[in-house]
Amino acid sequence: MSDVDEEDRESAKLLWAGAGIGAIGVASAIAGAAVCPVCVVAAPALLGAGAFKRWRARRQKGNR
């Protein structure tokens, strides 16, 4: 298993974690009319980190 495949799998985990935290934030906003400050910061950060890792892994895979 190559480092590129491992990084691609790690990017998927980050993207799913960001989507999950975002869903929790949306659900709390609908249910309680308040949003967790951690959700507001963590969801975009995890989604951005996952997207960057996926982009970098796919770029490295194409260069091989």
Helices and strands as residue ranges (DSSP letters): H 3-32, H 37-62
